[in-house]
């Protein structure tokens, strides 16, 4: 038989506020479902059934047990209170049983709870302590007698709206009470769940927490798991400034009366930082006021700069500067003499695609008589990569630097005696073989040998009837980005560059060598590759040139002298009939076309013109 005490005890046990080892509980722990069922489904249901039965069967009061037994028409469930024994009995159908009347028990329990709460509040107030005081709950508009230490607010009819004591407060169905474990106030709802905490060093509202920051003035707003949502302080923490160290050459070459263009976003490790970076090129010649600056690009005339200038790049740190001291050279236009000179273009498919034709065209327009040499003819038709009507050279599709040095063996050497067969082949077939290497001998420096072979450009020239070059343009690296990863590309490029340049110099001691590299399109795919691999590759090229310290080897920063925003093939839709706008996305991020291709070889041609003029 259920009773008030057992029901109360079972509910309190199921929803207890602490944890017994190994037993789930309320608070930060989940209640046990079986205990809830026992408390609610069993005890409470039985209690409700008893109360219902009592209400149906009725209740009578008798002076003695003998008088009770005179009730002969009693139904099952009938309840009788006997004054002589001060007991309540319930007729089971066959006998009288002592019965705890729920209605009487509930009333007595309520009176006892009220007296207990008042006594605890009085004791806590006298002690001015910190213990939690069980606060009454305002469940509606009720009239109550306030304790002497309480402040009570009522409406015009005397119903309580709020009650405030020394250690607790009741208002609008909620309560606020003192807590010995918390130095502050915690309003709770009528079920005891806290919606806010206000303390000396902490504020929590609706699951969010404001707390002091030990590292700086202010507070941080966190979620209940402690993860930062917002920081509020005397000043916001500084946003990291972009890396403003430029990737450029120490030598700037131009041509008289020709614009030289430098793109800031193509010099930065993170190209999207360009909007936050300013660049300036300024003459350092005494008395020369020539300065050019820009946020995206800098357009200048090298002859206006004089022989020296500073390339300065800065971010929003107004006091910081990143400076490259430039040696400036300007090739005469027209050329100072009309003596022809030989140019050998060595590189990948970007050389093959109009590299010779465009370079020759620019040089010719400035009065330079350049004769291009090599075993392959590049394209002179932008629409046809297979065209072979362009200038001779060595533009080899898909080749990495390791293909040239034979560190990669997929391009086999040409056997002795097969020279004529090689020369008669088309450029696709020629690109499958390496004409630059021979089998190594015991006289070769082991540092120059790769897979049993060594670069021998002098022998290459003899075998295939190629004249000695006056200027060599070495342009490769784009395909190495695909072949290598960030962990290997730096050392691979550095070692290949050292070997390639060392062997070129061994073959042609007086030749002027220009090392260059094109850029790549701005795109979702290429931007991270630029940061992760191109930057390392450019630094490796610079490191190799610094190690060689050859005054006749010059770095042409072609990547920084061509646009990244146009001049690349697009997948396009039909033009909008009203606006004429053609929407498209970059489909080929590697091979520049149109203006970007022309810009790159315009920059290369300026360095060749300076080399032909013996300026570099």
C-alpha positions in Angstrom: 0.0 0.0 0.0 1.5 3.4 -1.0 1.7 6.3 1.3 2.9 9.9 1.2 6.2 9.3 2.9 7.3 6.4 0.7 6.2 8.2 -2.4 8.1 11.3 -1.4 11.2 9.3 -0.6 11.2 7.4 -3.9 10.8 10.6 -6.0 13.6 12.3 -4.1 15.9 9.3 -4.5 15.2 9.2 -8.3 16.0 12.9 -8.6 18.7 13.3 -5.9 21.2 16.1 -6.4 24.3 14.2 -5.6 26.1 11.1 -6.9 26.6 7.9 -5.0 29.6 6.0 -6.5 28.3 4.0 -9.5 24.8 5.2 -9.2 23.5 7.9 -11.7 21.7 10.9 -10.2 20.3 14.3 -11.2 22.2 17.5 -11.6 25.0 16.9 -14.1 24.1 13.2 -14.1 21.2 11.5 -15.8 18.5 10.0 -13.5 18.0 6.2 -13.5 14.9 5.3 -15.5 14.0 2.3 -13.4 14.0 4.5 -10.3 11.7 7.0 -12.0 9.3 4.3 -12.9 9.3 3.0 -9.4 8.6 6.4 -7.9 6.0 7.5 -10.4 4.5 4.5 -12.1 4.3 2.4 -8.9 4.2 4.5 -5.7 2.4 7.5 -7.0 -0.1 5.6 -9.0 -0.9 3.4 -6.0 -1.2 6.6 -3.9 -3.6 8.2 -6.4 -5.6 5.0 -6.4 -5.9 5.0 -2.6 -6.9 8.6 -2.6 -9.5 7.9 -5.3 -10.8 4.9 -3.4 -11.1 6.9 -0.2 -13.0 9.6 -2.0 -15.4 7.1 -3.5 -16.0 4.9 -0.5 -16.3 7.7 2.0 -14.9 8.3 5.4 -16.7 8.0 8.8 -15.6 8.8 12.4 -16.4 6.5 15.4 -15.7 6.8 19.1 -14.7 3.1 19.7 -13.9 0.0 17.7 -17.2 -1.6 18.8 -19.0 1.4 17.3 -17.0 1.0 14.1 -18.1 -2.6 13.7 -21.8 -1.6 13.7 -21.2 -0.2 10.2 -22.4 -3.3 8.5 -23.1 -1.9 5.0 -19.6 -0.7 4.5 -18.2 -1.1 0.9 -14.8 -2.3 0.0 -12.4 0.6 0.5 -14.5 2.2 3.2 -12.4 4.3 5.7 -13.1 4.7 9.4 -11.4 6.9 12.0 -11.6 5.6 15.6 -11.1 8.3 18.2 -10.3 5.8 21.0 -7.3 4.4 19.1 -6.5 7.5 17.1 -6.1 5.2 14.0 -7.7 5.2 10.6 -8.9 1.8 9.2 -9.7 0.7 5.7 -12.2 -2.2 4.9 -10.4 -4.6 2.5 -13.6 -6.5 1.9 -12.9 -9.2 4.5 -11.3 -7.3 7.4 -10.4 -3.9 8.8 -6.7 -2.8 8.2 -4.8 0.1 9.7 -4.6 2.7 7.0 -2.6 5.9 6.5 -5.1 8.4 5.2 -3.4 10.3 2.2 -5.4 13.4 2.8 -4.5 13.7 6.4 -0.9 12.8 5.8 -0.5 15.4 3.0 -1.9 18.1 5.2 0.3 17.2 8.1 3.3 17.0 5.8 2.6 20.4 4.3 2.4 21.9 7.8 5.6 20.2 8.9 7.5 21.4 5.7 6.3 25.0 6.3 7.4 24.9 9.9 10.8 23.4 9.0 11.5 26.0 6.3 10.7 28.9 8.6 12.9 27.4 11.3 15.8 27.0 8.9 15.4 30.5 7.5 15.4 32.0 11.0 18.4 29.9 12.1 20.3 30.9 8.9 19.4 34.6 9.4 20.6 34.6 13.0 23.8 32.9 12.0 24.3 35.2 8.9 25.7 32.1 7.3 26.2 30.9 3.8 24.1 27.6 3.9 21.5 27.1 1.2 18.1 27.9 2.6 15.1 25.9 1.3 13.0 28.7 -0.2 9.2 28.5 -0.6 7.9 28.6 -4.1 5.3 31.0 -5.3 3.0 28.8 -7.3 0.2 31.3 -7.6 -1.4 34.2 -5.9 -1.7 33.2 -2.2 -2.1 35.1 1.0 0.6 34.2 3.6 1.8 35.6 6.8 5.3 37.0 6.3 8.1 36.2 8.7 9.4 39.1 10.7 12.7 39.3 8.7 10.9 39.2 5.3 9.9 42.0 2.9 6.6 41.0 1.2 5.1 42.8 -1.9 1.4 42.2 -2.5 -1.3 43.3 -4.9 -4.2 45.5 -3.9 -6.1 42.4 -2.7 -3.3 41.3 -0.4 -2.0 38.5 -2.6 1.8 38.0 -2.5 3.7 39.1 -5.6 7.2 38.7 -4.1 8.9 37.8 -0.9 12.4 38.8 0.0 14.3 37.5 3.0 17.9 37.9 4.2 19.1 34.9 2.3 16.5 34.2 -0.4 13.9 35.9 -2.5 10.7 34.7 -4.2 9.4 36.4 -7.3 7.1 35.6 -10.2 7.4 31.9 -9.9 11.2 31.9 -9.5 13.6 32.2 -6.6 17.0 33.5 -5.7 18.9 32.2 -2.8 22.3 32.3 -1.2 24.7 29.4 -1.8 27.6 28.6 0.4 29.5 27.2 -2.6 29.0 30.3 -4.8 29.9 33.8 -3.9 27.0 35.6 -5.5 23.3 35.1 -6.5 21.7 32.4 -8.6 18.1 33.0 -9.7 16.3 29.7 -10.3 12.9 28.6 -11.6 10.3 26.9 -9.5 11.9 23.5 -10.2 15.3 24.7 -8.9 17.0 25.0 -12.3 19.3 28.0 -12.6 18.9 30.4 -15.5 21.6 32.8 -14.4 24.4 33.2 -11.9 25.9 36.5 -10.8 29.0 36.4 -8.8 32.1 38.3 -7.9 34.2 36.9 -10.8 31.6 35.2 -13.0 28.3 35.8 -14.8 26.3 33.1 -16.5 23.1 33.7 -18.4 21.1 31.1 -20.3 23.9 28.7 -20.7 26.5 31.3 -21.6 29.3 32.3 -19.3 31.1 35.6 -18.9 34.4 35.2 -17.0 37.5 37.4 -16.4 40.4 36.8 -18.8 43.6 36.1 -16.9 45.7 37.3 -19.9 44.2 40.7 -20.6 41.7 43.2 -19.3 38.0 42.3 -20.0 36.0 39.2 -20.1 35.4 36.2 -22.4 32.0 34.9 -23.4 32.1 31.1 -23.5 29.5 28.3 -24.0 28.8 25.8 -21.2 31.7 23.6 -22.4 34.1 26.5 -22.0 34.7 27.2 -25.8 35.3 30.8 -26.6 32.4 32.7 -28.4 33.5 36.3 -27.9 36.2 38.2 -26.2 35.3 41.6 -24.7 38.2 43.7 -23.4 39.6 47.1 -23.3 40.8 46.4 -26.9 40.3 43.6 -29.3 43.3 41.2 -29.8 45.3 42.2 -32.9 44.5 40.4 -36.2 47.7 38.8 -37.5 49.1 41.0 -40.2 49.9 39.5 -43.6 53.3 38.3 -44.5 54.7 41.3 -46.5 58.1 39.9 -47.5 58.2 40.1 -51.3 59.5 37.4 -53.6 61.4 39.3 -56.2 64.8 39.5 -57.8 67.6 41.8 -56.7 68.0 42.9 -60.4 65.3 44.8 -62.3 65.6 45.0 -66.0 63.6 47.1 -68.4 63.7 48.6 -71.8 63.8 52.3 -72.6 60.3 53.8 -73.3 58.6 50.5 -72.3 56.4 50.1 -69.2 57.6 47.6 -66.6 54.8 46.2 -64.5 55.2 44.6 -61.1 52.2 42.8 -59.4 52.2 42.8 -55.6 49.9 39.9 -55.2 52.3 37.7 -57.2 55.1 38.5 -54.8 53.3 37.5 -51.6 53.2 34.1 -49.9 49.5 34.4 -49.5 48.1 36.1 -52.7 44.8 37.0 -51.1 46.7 39.4 -48.7 47.4 41.8 -51.6 44.5 44.1 -50.6 46.2 44.7 -47.2 49.7 45.4 -48.6 51.2 48.4 -50.3 54.2 48.4 -52.6 56.5 51.2 -53.6 59.4 51.4 -56.0 61.5 54.4 -55.5 64.8 55.6 -57.0 67.7 55.8 -54.5 69.8 58.0 -56.8 70.6 61.2 -55.0 68.2 64.0 -56.1 65.9 61.7 -58.1 62.3 62.1 -57.0 60.9 59.2 -59.1 58.5 57.0 -57.1 55.8 54.7 -58.1 53.4 52.9 -55.7 50.3 50.8 -55.7 48.1 48.4 -53.9 47.7 45.9 -56.7 50.3 46.8 -59.3 53.1 49.2 -59.9 53.8 50.5 -63.4 57.1 52.3 -63.9 59.8 53.2 -66.4 63.2 51.8 -65.4 65.1 54.6 -67.1 63.4 57.1 -64.8 64.7 55.2 -61.7 68.3 55.4 -62.5 70.8 52.6 -61.6 69.5 51.8 -58.1 66.1 51.7 -56.4 64.2 50.3 -53.4 61.3 47.9 -53.7 59.4 48.4 -50.4 56.4 46.4 -49.3 54.5 47.0 -46.1 51.4 45.8 -44.3 49.2 47.8 -41.9 52.0 47.9 -39.3 52.8 51.5 -40.2 56.3 51.3 -38.8 57.4 48.1 -40.7 59.1 47.9 -44.0 60.3 45.0 -46.2 62.9 46.4 -48.7 64.8 44.8 -51.6 67.7 47.0 -52.8 67.5 46.8 -56.6 70.1 47.1 -59.3 68.3 48.7 -62.2 69.2 48.2 -65.8 67.6 49.7 -68.9 68.3 48.2 -72.3 68.6 50.9 -75.0 65.7 51.2 -77.5 66.6 51.0 -80.2 69.5 48.6 -79.6 72.9 50.2 -79.5 74.2 47.8 -82.1 72.7 45.4 -84.6 75.1 42.5 -84.1 73.1 39.2 -83.9 73.3 37.0 -80.9 72.2 33.5 -80.2 69.4 32.7 -77.6 68.6 29.2 -76.3 65.3 28.9 -74.6 65.2 25.8 -72.3 62.0 24.8 -70.5 58.6 23.2 -70.5 55.4 23.6 -72.5 55.1 27.3 -71.6 58.3 27.8 -73.7 56.9 25.7 -76.4 53.7 27.8 -76.6 54.9 30.9 -78.4 57.8 31.5 -76.1 60.3 31.9 -78.9 58.0 33.8 -81.2 56.9 36.3 -78.6 60.4 36.9 -77.2 61.8 37.4 -80.8 59.0 39.7 -81.6 59.6 42.0 -78.7 63.4 42.0 -79.2 62.9 42.7 -82.9 60.7 45.7 -82.2 63.4 47.2 -80.0 66.0 46.7 -82.7 67.7 43.5 -81.3 68.9 40.8 -83.8 68.2 37.6 -81.8 68.7 34.2 -83.4 67.0 31.4 -81.6 68.7 28.0 -81.5 67.7 24.5 -80.5 66.4 21.2 -81.9 62.7 21.8 -81.6 60.4 24.4 -83.1 57.8 25.9 -80.9 54.3 27.0 -81.8 53.7 30.4 -83.4 50.0 30.0 -83.3 48.2 30.6 -80.0 45.3 28.5 -81.1 47.4 25.5 -82.1 49.9 24.1 -79.6 51.1 21.5 -82.1 52.2 24.1 -84.6 56.0 24.0 -85.4 56.4 27.3 -87.2 57.8 29.1 -84.2 61.4 29.8 -83.3 63.8 27.0 -82.5 64.3 26.1 -78.8 63.9 23.4 -76.3 60.4 23.8 -75.0 59.5 20.3 -73.8 55.9 19.5 -72.8 55.4 18.1 -69.3 59.1 18.1 -68.4 60.2 18.6 -64.9 63.6 19.8 -63.9 64.4 16.1 -63.0 63.7 15.1 -66.6 66.4 17.5 -67.8 69.0 16.4 -65.2 68.0 12.7 -65.6 67.2 12.4 -62.0 64.0 11.1 -63.5 64.7 8.4 -66.1 61.4 8.5 -68.0 63.1 10.4 -70.8 65.8 8.0 -72.1 69.0 9.4 -73.7 69.4 9.3 -77.5 71.8 6.6 -78.5 74.9 7.4 -80.4 74.1 7.2 -84.1 70.4 8.0 -83.7 71.0 11.8 -84.1 69.5 12.0 -87.6 66.4 10.0 -86.6 65.9 12.3 -83.6 66.2 15.5 -85.7 63.7 14.2 -88.3 61.0 13.5 -85.7 58.2 15.9 -84.8 58.4 17.8 -81.5 56.0 15.4 -79.7 58.4 12.5 -80.4 61.5 14.5 -79.6 60.0 15.4 -76.3 60.0 11.7 -75.3 63.9 11.7 -75.3 66.6 13.5 -73.5 69.3 14.9 -75.9 71.3 16.6 -73.2 72.8 13.7 -71.3 75.4 11.0 -71.9 76.7 8.0 -70.0 78.9 9.1 -67.2 82.6 8.2 -67.1 85.2 7.9 -64.3 86.4 11.4 -65.2 83.0 13.0 -64.3 82.4 14.5 -60.9 80.1 12.1 -59.0 78.1 15.2 -57.8 77.1 15.7 -61.5 76.0 12.1 -62.1 72.3 11.2 -62.1 71.3 7.5 -62.7 74.6 6.8 -64.5 74.3 9.9 -66.8 75.6 13.4 -66.8 74.4 16.6 -68.5 76.8 17.6 -71.3 75.5 20.6 -73.2 78.7 21.0 -75.2 78.2 17.5 -76.6 74.5 18.2 -77.2 75.5 21.2 -79.3 78.0 19.1 -81.3 75.8 16.1 -81.8 72.8 18.1 -83.1 74.4 21.0 -84.8 73.4 23.7 -82.3 75.5 26.8 -82.2 76.8 28.0 -78.9 74.4 30.4 -77.2 75.2 34.0 -76.1 72.1 34.0 -73.8 70.4 31.0 -72.2 66.9 31.3 -70.7 66.3 28.5 -68.2 62.6 28.4 -67.4 61.2 25.3 -65.6 59.3 24.4 -62.4 55.6 24.5 -63.2 55.5 20.7 -63.7 57.6 20.1 -60.6 54.6 21.4 -58.5 52.6 18.4 -59.7 55.5 16.0 -59.4 56.7 17.0 -55.9 54.9 17.9 -52.6 55.7 20.6 -50.0 58.0 18.2 -48.1 60.3 17.6 -51.1 60.0 20.4 -53.6 62.5 22.8 -52.1 65.4 20.5 -52.0 64.5 18.9 -55.3 64.4 22.3 -57.1 67.5 23.5 -55.4 69.6 20.5 -56.3 68.3 20.3 -59.9 69.0 24.1 -60.4 72.5 23.8 -59.0 73.3 20.9 -61.4 71.6 22.5 -64.4 73.3 25.9 -64.0 76.6 24.4 -63.2 76.6 22.2 -66.3 75.4 25.1 -68.5 78.3 27.2 -67.3 80.8 24.3 -67.9 79.6 24.0 -71.5 79.5 27.8 -72.3 81.7 29.8 -69.9 80.9 33.2 -71.4 77.1 32.8 -71.9 74.8 35.0 -69.9 72.1 32.8 -68.2 68.7 34.1 -67.2 66.7 31.9 -64.7 63.0 32.6 -64.7 59.6 31.1 -63.7 56.1 32.0 -64.7 53.2 32.5 -62.3 49.9 30.7 -62.2 46.3 31.7 -62.3 44.3 32.9 -59.3 41.9 30.0 -58.5 40.5 28.0 -55.6 42.9 25.2 -56.5 46.1 27.1 -57.3 46.1 29.6 -54.4 47.0 27.0 -51.7 49.5 25.4 -54.1 51.1 28.8 -54.6 51.5 29.2 -50.9 52.5 25.6 -50.1 54.8 24.9 -53.1 55.5 27.9 -55.5 56.8 29.9 -52.6 59.2 27.1 -51.6 60.2 26.6 -55.2 61.0 30.3 -55.7 63.1 30.4 -52.5 64.9 27.3 -53.7 65.8 28.9 -57.0 67.0 32.0 -55.1 69.1 29.8 -52.8 70.7 28.0 -55.7 71.7 31.3 -57.4 73.1 32.6 -54.2 75.2 29.5 -53.7 76.6 29.7 -57.2 77.3 33.4 -56.9 77.8 33.6 -60.7 77.7 37.3 -61.8 76.5 36.2 -65.3 73.4 34.4 -63.9 70.4 36.6 -63.3 67.0 35.9 -61.9 64.1 37.3 -63.9 61.0 37.4 -61.6 58.6 36.6 -64.4 56.0 35.3 -61.9 55.7 38.9 -60.4 55.6 40.6 -63.8 52.4 39.0 -65.3 48.8 39.2 -64.3 47.1 36.3 -62.4 43.5 37.5 -63.1 43.2 37.3 -66.9 45.1 35.5 -69.7 44.0 32.0 -68.7 41.6 29.7 -70.6 38.0 29.7 -69.3 35.0 27.4 -69.5 32.4 29.9 -70.5 28.7 30.2 -71.0 27.0 32.1 -73.8 27.1 35.9 -73.4 24.2 37.6 -71.7 22.1 39.0 -74.6 21.5 42.3 -72.7 24.8 43.0 -71.0 27.2 41.0 -73.1 28.7 39.4 -69.9 30.3 36.0 -70.4 30.5 34.0 -67.1 33.2 31.5 -66.8 35.7 29.6 -64.6 39.4 29.1 -65.2 39.8 25.7 -66.9 43.6 25.8 -67.4 45.5 27.4 -64.5 49.0 26.5 -65.8 49.4 27.8 -69.3 49.0 31.6 -69.7 47.4 32.9 -73.0 46.8 36.3 -74.5 48.0 39.2 -72.4 49.4 37.1 -69.5 51.6 35.0 -71.9 52.7 38.2 -73.7 53.4 39.9 -70.3 55.7 37.1 -69.2 57.7 37.0 -72.4 57.8 40.8 -72.5 59.6 40.7 -69.1 61.9 37.8 -70.3 62.7 39.8 -73.5 63.7 42.8 -71.4 66.2 40.7 -69.4 67.5 39.2 -72.7 68.0 42.7 -74.1 69.9 43.8 -71.1 72.1 40.6 -71.4 72.7 41.3 -75.1 73.7 44.8 -74.1 76.2 43.4 -71.5 74.3 45.1 -68.7 73.9 41.8 -66.8 
